[in-house]
Amino acid sequence: MIPLLDKYSPFPPLQAALCEPNGLLAAGGDLSPERLLDAYSRGIFPWFSQGDPVLWWSPDPRMVLFPDELKISRSLRKTLRKGDYQVRTDTAFRAVMQACAAPRDGQDGTWISEEIVAGYCRLHELGLAHSVETWMEGELTGGLYGVALGRMFYGESMFSTRSDASKIAFTHLVRQLQRWNFGVIDCQMKTAHLASLGAREIPRGEFAARLAELVNLPGFPGKWRFEHDLVE
């Protein structure tokens, strides 16, 4: 059994999360900025289907990318050097979320409901959620969004309508976070796509310890602007 949260209920300790399904910690509560920021500061994130109660997760192990461990394939490096794109930040946050929510091959529905979009748009208005966007010929062709607290970035979702468009955005994000001395990019769950970019799993205890330090460092709230000489 997992606890059912009301508006004022605190999160249980991470160690109380279930092993199966991996990391399920609690249900209920809301997606207010206060609740979301409290969750992220503890290493907890929401993930649930339309019509279900809010479900809160903290899996063990945790998939992360240390910025210095980014892997750029030869083909991606060639795309980056070609430069037939623009990378923008925080100019189309809602559009990025809605593109991430669009149906994908082999998937039924999406977990990025209107409730999720509204919750993260409120964080974006507070300068704590950000989008990184790849534009080609004036069209939004890929990107990602996530939350930044201190020197910690929590990646949420990415999308691409053209080859490598999401990887372009991700690479620029990682290079900029290196410049800003961010320590960890949270990738939540293991996927082959993230592993190909250098992400790996670490124990939840190690993740929580790193998180406790990084979220308390001075951050970069407000609208982000990247230097664009960071990718070779």
C-alpha positions as CSV (number, residue, x, y, z in Angstrom):
1,M,0.0,0.0,0.0
2,I,1.1,3.6,-0.7
3,P,-0.1,6.7,1.2
4,L,-2.8,8.9,-0.3
5,L,-1.9,12.5,0.0
6,D,-4.2,15.4,0.6
7,K,-3.3,19.0,0.0
8,Y,-1.2,19.3,3.2
9,S,0.3,15.8,3.5
10,P,4.1,15.5,3.4
11,F,5.8,13.0,1.1
12,P,6.9,9.8,2.8
13,P,10.7,9.1,2.8
14,L,12.1,7.7,-0.4
15,Q,12.9,4.4,1.2
16,A,9.2,3.8,1.5
17,A,8.8,3.6,-2.3
18,L,7.7,0.2,-3.7
19,C,10.0,-2.2,-5.5
20,E,7.2,-3.2,-7.9
21,P,6.3,-1.0,-9.6
22,N,9.8,0.4,-9.1
23,G,9.7,3.7,-7.2
24,L,6.0,4.2,-6.7
25,L,5.9,6.3,-3.5
26,A,2.5,8.0,-3.1
27,A,-0.8,9.0,-4.7
28,G,-2.9,12.1,-4.6
29,G,-2.1,15.7,-3.8
30,D,-2.0,18.3,-6.6
31,L,0.4,19.8,-9.2
32,S,0.7,23.2,-7.6
33,P,4.1,24.9,-7.9
34,E,4.6,24.3,-4.1
35,R,4.0,20.6,-4.4
36,L,6.1,20.2,-7.5
37,L,9.0,22.0,-6.1
38,D,8.9,20.1,-2.9
39,A,8.8,16.9,-4.9
40,Y,11.7,17.7,-7.1
41,S,13.8,19.0,-4.2
42,R,13.4,15.5,-2.6
43,G,14.0,13.5,-5.8
44,I,10.4,12.7,-6.5
45,F,8.5,13.3,-9.8
46,P,4.8,12.9,-10.9
47,W,3.9,10.4,-13.6
48,F,0.3,9.2,-14.2
49,S,-2.2,8.5,-16.9
50,Q,-5.2,10.7,-17.8
51,G,-8.1,10.1,-15.4
52,D,-5.9,8.5,-12.7
53,P,-4.9,10.2,-9.4
54,V,-1.5,11.9,-9.4
55,L,1.2,9.3,-8.8
56,W,4.6,10.2,-7.3
57,W,7.7,8.2,-8.1
58,S,11.4,7.8,-6.9
59,P,12.9,4.8,-8.7
60,D,16.0,2.9,-7.6
61,P,18.3,2.9,-9.4
62,R,17.9,6.4,-11.0
63,M,18.9,7.2,-14.6
64,V,21.1,10.3,-14.7
65,L,23.5,12.1,-17.0
66,F,26.6,13.7,-15.6
67,P,27.2,16.6,-18.0
68,D,30.9,15.7,-18.6
69,E,29.9,12.2,-19.7
70,L,27.8,13.3,-22.7
71,K,28.4,11.1,-25.8
72,I,28.1,12.7,-29.2
73,S,28.1,10.2,-32.1
74,R,29.9,10.9,-35.3
75,S,26.6,11.3,-37.2
76,L,25.3,13.8,-34.6
77,R,28.5,15.7,-34.6
78,K,28.2,16.1,-38.3
79,T,24.6,17.4,-37.9
80,L,25.7,19.9,-35.3
81,R,28.5,21.2,-37.5
82,K,26.1,21.6,-40.4
83,G,24.3,24.2,-38.5
84,D,21.1,24.4,-40.5
85,Y,19.1,25.0,-37.4
86,Q,18.6,27.5,-34.5
87,V,18.5,26.6,-30.8
88,R,16.2,28.8,-28.8
89,T,15.3,28.6,-25.1
90,D,12.1,29.5,-23.3
91,T,10.4,30.9,-26.4
92,A,7.7,28.1,-26.9
93,F,7.4,26.3,-23.7
94,R,3.8,25.3,-24.0
95,A,4.3,24.3,-27.6
96,V,7.2,22.0,-26.6
97,M,5.0,20.4,-24.0
98,Q,2.1,19.9,-26.4
99,A,4.5,18.4,-29.0
100,C,5.9,16.0,-26.3
101,A,2.3,15.0,-25.6
102,A,1.5,14.2,-29.2
103,P,0.8,10.5,-30.0
104,R,3.9,8.4,-30.9
105,D,4.2,5.2,-32.8
106,G,3.5,2.2,-30.6
107,Q,2.0,4.2,-27.8
108,D,-1.6,4.6,-26.7
109,G,-2.3,8.0,-25.3
110,T,0.1,10.1,-23.3
111,W,0.9,10.9,-19.7
112,I,1.3,14.6,-20.5
113,S,-2.3,15.6,-19.8
114,E,-3.7,19.1,-19.8
115,E,-3.3,19.0,-16.0
116,I,0.4,18.3,-16.4
117,V,0.8,21.0,-19.0
118,A,-0.9,23.6,-16.8
119,G,1.2,22.6,-13.8
120,Y,4.5,23.0,-15.6
121,C,3.5,26.1,-17.4
122,R,3.0,27.7,-13.9
123,L,6.6,26.6,-13.0
124,H,7.7,28.1,-16.3
125,E,6.1,31.4,-15.4
126,L,8.1,31.3,-12.2
127,G,11.3,30.9,-14.1
128,L,11.9,27.4,-12.9
129,A,10.8,25.2,-15.8
130,H,12.5,25.6,-19.2
131,S,12.3,24.6,-22.8
132,V,15.1,24.1,-25.2
133,E,13.9,24.2,-28.8
134,T,15.3,23.3,-32.2
135,W,14.0,25.4,-35.0
136,M,14.5,24.6,-38.8
137,E,13.3,26.9,-41.5
138,G,11.1,28.8,-39.0
139,E,9.5,25.6,-37.7
140,L,9.7,24.0,-34.2
141,T,11.1,20.6,-35.1
142,G,12.3,19.2,-31.8
143,G,13.1,20.0,-28.2
144,L,12.7,19.2,-24.5
145,Y,11.5,20.6,-21.3
146,G,12.4,20.2,-17.7
147,V,12.8,21.8,-14.3
148,A,15.9,23.5,-12.8
149,L,16.6,23.9,-9.1
150,G,19.9,25.2,-8.0
151,R,22.5,23.4,-10.1
152,M,20.3,20.4,-10.8
153,F,18.3,19.9,-14.0
154,Y,15.4,17.5,-14.2
155,G,14.6,16.4,-17.7
156,E,11.0,15.6,-18.3
157,S,10.3,14.8,-22.0
158,M,11.6,15.5,-25.5
159,F,10.2,15.3,-29.0
160,S,11.4,15.3,-32.6
161,T,9.7,15.7,-36.0
162,R,13.0,15.7,-37.9
163,S,16.1,13.5,-37.6
164,D,18.3,14.5,-34.6
165,A,16.2,17.6,-33.7
166,S,15.7,16.5,-30.1
167,K,19.4,15.5,-29.8
168,I,20.5,18.9,-31.1
169,A,18.5,20.6,-28.3
170,F,19.7,18.1,-25.7
171,T,23.4,18.6,-26.7
172,H,23.1,22.4,-26.5
173,L,21.4,22.0,-23.1
174,V,24.2,19.8,-21.7
175,R,27.0,22.0,-23.0
176,Q,25.3,25.0,-21.4
177,L,24.8,23.2,-18.1
178,Q,28.5,22.4,-18.2
179,R,29.3,26.1,-18.5
180,W,27.0,26.8,-15.6
181,N,28.5,24.0,-13.4
182,F,25.3,21.9,-13.1
183,G,26.2,18.6,-11.4
184,V,23.5,16.2,-12.6
185,I,20.8,15.9,-15.2
186,D,18.0,13.7,-14.0
187,C,16.7,11.3,-16.7
188,Q,14.4,9.4,-14.3
189,M,14.0,6.0,-16.1
190,K,16.5,4.0,-18.2
191,T,16.0,4.0,-21.9
192,A,18.4,3.0,-24.7
193,H,18.1,6.4,-26.3
194,L,19.4,8.1,-23.1
195,A,22.1,5.5,-22.6
196,S,23.4,6.2,-26.1
197,L,23.9,9.8,-25.0
198,G,25.9,8.9,-22.0
199,A,23.3,8.6,-19.3
200,R,23.7,5.8,-16.7
201,E,22.0,4.4,-13.6
202,I,23.1,5.2,-10.0
203,P,21.7,4.1,-6.7
204,R,18.8,6.2,-5.4
205,G,20.8,6.9,-2.2
206,E,23.6,8.4,-4.2
207,F,21.2,10.4,-6.3
208,A,19.5,11.8,-3.2
209,A,22.8,12.8,-1.6
210,R,24.0,14.6,-4.8
211,L,20.6,16.3,-5.1
212,A,20.6,17.6,-1.5
213,E,23.8,19.5,-2.3
214,L,23.0,20.7,-5.8
215,V,19.5,22.1,-5.2
216,N,20.9,24.4,-2.5
217,L,23.5,26.0,-4.8
218,P,22.8,29.4,-6.5
219,G,20.8,28.7,-9.7
220,F,19.7,30.5,-12.8
221,P,16.0,31.3,-12.4
222,G,14.2,33.4,-15.0
223,K,14.2,33.1,-18.8
224,W,17.2,31.2,-20.1
225,R,19.6,32.3,-22.8
226,F,22.3,30.1,-24.1
227,E,25.7,30.9,-25.5
228,H,25.8,29.2,-28.9
229,D,29.5,28.5,-29.4
230,L,29.4,25.5,-27.1
231,V,28.9,22.7,-29.6
232,E,31.7,21.6,-32.0
